[in-house]
Amino acid sequence: MTWLPRTLGVLTAAYGLSTLVKPAIFARPAGLSGAEPPAPVGILVRAVGARDLANGIAIAAAPAGPALQLAIAARIAGDLGDALVFALSPNEDPAAKRKAVGVGVGWGALNLIGLLVARR
């Protein structure tokens, strides 16, 4: 059954594309900026968006089996890496920091479920 991980892949790609177009979608809730992020923040957010777009497309399009499982594992690593970076980084807004860590761990957990489902 691959519909769950593929749905998560499509959602990941859509989110990645949206952050490429409008970095504030990621930056504001994560406590990285206000309404419009400064250029350095926008560049980094767009880099994460490009990663998510590529990884989401890979999950949505990979053939079932090892290729799909590897794409999902890469997504999990990215999510947990994001959570770890936010957890270890200073942030003047503790609520935004908790939210950013929670989103990374949450998406990592969802994709772990997707990986387990894809392995069946």
WOSUL-V443894 format. One record per pair of residues at least 12 apart in sequence whose C-alpha atoms are under 10 Angstrom apart, sorted by the first residue. I is the first residue (numbers start at 1). J is the second residue. If there is no record, write none. Layout:
i/j
I/J
I/J
This chain:
i/j
1/64
1/114
1/116
1/117
1/118
1/119
1/120
2/59
2/60
2/63
2/64
2/65
2/68
2/114
2/115
2/116
2/117
2/118
2/119
2/120
3/60
3/114
3/117
3/118
4/60
4/110
4/111
4/113
4/114
4/115
4/117
4/118
5/56
5/59
5/60
5/68
5/69
5/71
5/72
5/110
5/111
5/112
5/113
5/114
5/115
5/116
5/117
5/118
6/56
6/57
6/58
6/59
6/60
6/61
6/62
6/64
6/68
6/72
6/111
6/114
6/118
7/56
7/59
7/60
7/114
8/56
8/59
8/60
8/72
8/75
8/107
8/110
8/111
8/114
9/52
9/53
9/54
9/55
9/56
9/57
9/58
9/59
9/60
9/61
9/71
9/72
9/75
9/111
9/114
10/53
10/55
10/56
10/57
10/58
10/59
10/60
10/61
11/52
11/53
11/56
11/57
11/60
12/49
12/51
12/52
12/53
12/54
12/55
12/56
12/57
12/59
12/60
12/75
12/107
13/49
13/50
13/51
13/52
13/53
13/54
13/55
13/56
13/57
13/58
13/59
13/60
14/49
14/52
14/53
14/56
14/57
15/49
15/50
15/52
15/53
15/56
16/45
16/46
16/47
16/48
16/49
16/50
16/51
16/52
16/53
16/54
16/55
16/56
17/46
17/49
17/50
17/51
17/52
17/53
17/54
17/56
18/46
18/49
18/50
18/53
19/42
19/45
19/46
19/47
19/48
19/49
19/50
19/52
19/53
20/42
20/43
20/45
20/46
20/47
20/48
20/49
20/50
20/52
20/53
21/46
21/49
22/36
22/37
22/42
22/45
22/46
22/49
23/35
23/36
23/37
23/38
23/39
23/41
23/42
23/43
23/44
23/45
23/46
23/47
23/48
23/49
24/36
24/37
24/38
24/41
24/42
24/45
24/46
25/37
25/45
26/42
26/45
26/46
26/48
26/49
26/100
27/41
27/42
27/44
27/45
27/46
27/96
27/100
28/96
29/95
29/96
29/97
29/99
29/100
30/86
30/91
30/93
30/94
30/95
30/96
30/97
30/98
30/99
30/100
30/101
30/103
31/91
31/92
31/93
31/94
31/95
31/96
31/97
31/98
31/99
31/100
32/45
32/91
32/92
32/93
32/96
32/97
48/78
48/82
51/75
51/78
52/75
52/78
52/79
54/71
55/71
55/72
55/74
55/75
55/78
56/71
56/72
56/75
57/71
58/70
58/71
58/72
58/74
58/75
59/71
59/72
59/73
59/74
59/75
60/72
64/118
64/119
65/118
65/119
65/120
66/118
66/119
68/115
68/118
68/119
69/112
69/114
69/115
69/116
69/117
69/118
69/119
70/115
71/115
72/108
72/111
72/112
72/113
72/114
72/115
72/116
72/118
73/108
73/111
73/112
73/114
73/115
74/111
75/107
75/108
75/111
75/112
76/104
76/105
76/107
76/108
76/109
76/110
76/111
76/112
76/114
76/115
77/104
77/108
77/111
78/104
78/107
78/108
79/101
79/103
79/104
79/105
79/106
79/107
79/108
79/109
79/111
80/101
80/102
80/103
80/104
80/105
80/106
80/107
80/108
80/109
81/101
81/104
81/105
81/108
82/100
82/101
82/103
82/104
82/105
82/108
83/97
83/98
83/99
83/100
83/101
83/102
83/103
83/104
83/105
83/106
83/107
83/108
84/100
84/101
84/104
84/105
85/100
85/101
85/104
86/98
86/99
86/100
86/101
86/102
86/104
87/100
87/101
87/102
88/101
